[in-house]
Amino acid sequence: MAGPPETLPEAAADITAGPEPPGPMREFWHHYRQNRGAVVGLGFLVFLVLLALFADFVAPHPPDAQYRDAFLTPPVWQEGGSWRFPLGTDATGRDILSRIVFGSRYSLSIGFLVIVLSLLGGITIGLVAGFSGGWIDSLVMRLMDVLIAIPGLLLALVVVAIMGPGLFNAMFAIAIVYLPHFVRLTRAATLAELSRDYVTGSRVAGAGLPRLMFVTVLPNCMPPLIVQATLSFSTAVLDMAALGFLGMGAQPPTPEWGTMLADAREFILRAWWVVTFPGMAILLTVLAINLVGDGLRDVLDPKLKRS
Amino acid sequence: MFRFAITRLGLLVPTFLGVTLIAFLFIRLLPGDPIEILAGERGVSPERHARLMRELGFDRPLWEQYLNYLLDVLQGDLGRSIVTRQPIIEEFLTLFPATLELSLCAILLAVVIGLPVGILAAVRRGTVFDHSVMAVTLTGYSMPIFWWGLLLIILFSGILGWTPVSGRLSLLYYVEPVTGFMLIDTLLSDQEGAFLSALRHLILPTVVLGTIPLAVIARQTRSAMLEVLGEDYVRTARAKGLPPWRIIGLHALRNALVPVVTTIGLQVGVLLAGAILTETIFSWPGVGKWLVDSIFRRDYPAVQGGLLLIASLVMLVNLVVDLLYGLINPRIRHRRA
């Protein structure tokens, strides 16, 4: 079985490539475009990133401004609502729309950082395990077995219990949860590549170990890692929100979406909007990321393509 | 098969030891005084502190402490909760049936709906039905279930008033726990309406917990069926003129089920993690809510015990799934590792 085309990983990383004719970017886009859901998801993600970047200009109010004349105002289309607070206000009179807009900063950047953290850790550990073999390999893999045996959210809760609640610690905790997946993938891909002729060739030519690991072998392990990273990105956003919801992630008054839901819990039967909109934001974001992940998988890893 | 089972069991030992090591280190990694953490006593006199340190074995080298912990664990002694002073294993076992009942109902719901929906989507590939199934399951898969639970409460408990908001049974009833499963115990107790009350309490949590497994199972079944439907033996069966239901139900499904069974098994971890959220939302008195409460009460021995028990449970179920997989798929069982 031939590995995935070697030009594609660069295409994924190189999103700003120029308009040169059939460059890798063009080729990538041509295949990606076939999946309409993936295009929609990507569009929504771009919109979200812009929203996060320009939150100061887009949001009608500061995220933590409390309006004492407007506790639990319903959204604009309901009786009692006004355009001043399009999606209503929460129990302390803060504009929900503004908080959701600012919250996009947290969810996106944290999800992204989590994935970068566990991807970097996973790649390094996986490469080391794959290259060294023997007892180091066994030890690492057994350790990963242990981490996988613990349900993700429980492991994250335990790590947060050790480190204390908070945005950064929760991020670290979730990065640990995803680590084993990247380690296993990297190791499996490394083992598959190590027996190839080009690796032997490079070795014979005198390439050092770091060069063999990161320059020769790693690029060819990337496609499954990119796909897994996108799919984990969505679950990381979910887990982060879940930790926030349980009171172990971002702490109030941070406008993180999960934390907003936790604040809103006691009002659910009186004011549906305080619960509905932050959750909707989580759902749409996760959905968009999953759509993009499906599209990337179809392009980068045709072997995995289902249907 | 025997050989396969033995190899698989052998792999379990280091993993279990690893989990005990993590549980052991958890207490040692917590910031603060170990006496305060393990005995729940604060502000004790230096003499008592020293005596407790000795009693709890903290003056020993770390490896000896671990060995002692491991010996205790193997004898079923997980220590006592510092809040209730009850043995942790007893607390866990009292609450576990509630989680088990909820999880079983959730997985049942997921299989009963997910399997036929997945099969039908594969058979009607490319139709509106197939596309809607894919869209709905992707949404279900992306669902923040804690939010989903709150939405269902708003709709069914708040607006429609059909279901209760929390707990397992209305306060009007008292049911002696026999099996620990409320649905069975209420039937045994012969109280009018108790069973219905238990059922109404169970519906929303089941839906919430079952959502993600349902989506995963439906998608997995669909793709497994699609793969199998393209095989030669299915074409042969068609060419022989067998009725479609026979081809789908007998020839295709049996082979498609192999990966689906694995998927169902893998949902156990998802279910237990989901139970933490679901039980918290619905105040369901199971081990998930107990764990979250224990973390907030700083009842760390309870967290340690729960961590160990839940991880062991996941490992055990994965083992059973692997053995089952070997049983249905001879290719796995005869492969030399």
Interface residues (C-beta under 8 A of the other chain):
Chain A: G37 R142 L143 D145 V146 A149 I150 P151 G152 L153 L154 L157 V158 A161 I162 G164 S234 L238 A241 A242 F245 L246 G247 M248 G258 L261 R265 I268 L269 W272 V275 T276 P278 G279 I282 L283 V286 L287 N290 L291 D294 R306 S307
Chain B: L11 P14 T15 G18 V19 L21 I22 F26 L29 L30 P31 R125 L138 T139 Y141 S142 M143 P144 F146 W147 W148 L150 L151 I153 I154 S157 G158 R222 S223 L226 E227 G269 V270 L272 A273 I276 L277 T280 L291 V292 I295 F296 Y300 V303 L307 I310 A311 V314 M315 N318
